Amino acid sequence: MEPLLQRRATLLAEIAALSPATAGGKPSYSIDGQQVDHTAYRLSLYRELELIEHLLGNSQPPSEQIERGST
């Protein structure tokens, strides 16, 4: 579970580091045959974060809640 928590922290930092201009303002471009698509990159970070959140949610042990009723 620790590697998932570490990757989650890294993803959150990467997303926070992206300014609004980087996320949607910069156009896609090619350098030496490599394509750079800022929007797709940001979306991939969000998708990975969503997957990690799902995995972390499923890895939590089941909890038991005790309730008392009164009449």
Secondary structure by P-SEA (a helix, b strand, c coil): caaaaaaaaaaaaaaaaccccccccccccccccbbbbaaaaaaaaaaaaaaaaaaaaaaccbbbbbbbbcc
